[in-house]
Amino acid sequence: MSDARFVELDKVGVTFGQAAEQTEALQPTSLTIAKGDFLALVGPSGCGKSTILKLISELLTPTTGNIFFGGRELGANPVRVGMAFQSASLLPWMSVRDNIMLPLKIVPPFKAGFSAKKSGEYRERADALLEQVGLEDFADKSPWQLSGGMMQRANLCRALIHDPDLLLLDEPFGALDQFTHEELWQTLQDLWLDRKSTVILVTHDLREAAYLANRICVMSPRPGRIVDDRTVPFARPRPIDITFEQEFVTLVQRLRSLIVHAPKSKKVAAA
Amino acid sequence: MTPVLRKLAPVILIVSVFVFWELFCILAGISELVLPRPTRILAAFLEYKAAIWPHAQQTLYTTLVGFTFGVAIGLSLGVLIGSSKLAYDTAYPLLVGISSIPKVAVVPIFVLWFGAGTVPAILTAMIICIFPIVVNVSTGIATVEPELEDVMRSLKASRWEILWNVGLPRSMPYFFASLKGAITLSFVGSVIAETVASNKGVGNMMLIASSSFNVPLVFSGLMILAVMGISLYAIFSVIERRMVGWALRKQ
């Protein structure tokens, strides 16, 4: 297996519904993601960005095509996935620390030693992550005592605690204000630089994609397909001021025009 | 209102109702056979205390046993129905049908099967409290946020793990809220059964007392039921606050 083809989608398409009421959500799409890469998927709403994430995390099975992970077909060996959505959905009956430890209770091999290690090794593991995102003073608090930005930090910790092979983020910062956005971009960049995990980020925020990702795929309106695939040249770590530089602004404008002037999909145009 | 006054308000209301009741009976000259005064009810209670006690015990016993079975069955059914859409759609109409039968109508059937006495009271107390528990628990489990379920499924959690770690804890506030209502319903159930077919229990005692026109004793029976109902409600409120205080966002 080569690290260059860590995740591979081979002509993967998704169609919802039966017979006459079928809607195509994703046109047959091929995409290869290298190990340790940071990929952003951008596109208009409903274009199938989230569908791709759900396919890779096995929440959805493709109608056509195959998905390979580490050279083997998905399902042959379980992919360890960490996922975070726009709503942090922390469990209100647990402390922040216990929330973050939840994946350790479920994912092998961690789950085997959970009851023995939850107040020792795993607790330290959770605390270390919390410290990395600046939540060390909130480990024993309840989720509702956190601000929206803090909840998303905790959400990121929960998605990372079990050392996932793949971190899948579905508009994780979508509901936050601009300043909190930028803080969390830096936190996420630091986490990524530290761990070098493979990340797929779905977002509608083009500045977010340009700041965070190594590679950006632009998708067409529904039924989606990838219309543009480019690497982002900026050096790491990227300071937040980079978002005001000419090169960055040009990239964002270019992405914007790709989405706004995306050629309508054939089938939609014909209809 | 000051915080102290606020806490005392329910007590003040209850006392005022009794005072008003007492004064109304005296001033309007109402016969004891129609509506005895609270002080007369209290006197009757003290007079018959020894005789009342076994009846009260019986009612409490049948209520609590029926309630315990009802909770066990209601919780299991609620979990089953809540965690499967198919089970939900299949079983719900039947449950609604059963719950709409007036419970007093099934007591004779229980008597036919098990004879008069303790068993019909327990069964009535049981079936009357199952439905509200089922509805609440299944709602709590069925309404787990889809995003949370996706997080769990992406971790390859089994259905059982999702139920145990998310569904069940999430339904607990619904469950405990339904318990407070269910315990008072159970009292209704056992007293109905005692009134219809039993030789023991507060319901039976009230029936006998009214047939001998001992109206103050009838009202003593009502008071005993009210006090037992309030006490158990209060106990379950405390348990609720301790178990699912997180739902009230209190530390």
Interface residues (C-beta under 8 A of the other chain):
Chain A: K54 S57 E58 L59 P78 V81 G82 M83 A84 F85 Q86 S87 S89 L91 P92 W93 L102 P103 K105 I106 V107 S142 W144 R158 H162 L168
Chain B: E145 E147 L148 D150 V151 M152 R153 S154 L155 K156 A157 E161 N165 V166 P169 R170 M172 V244 W246 A247 R249 Q251
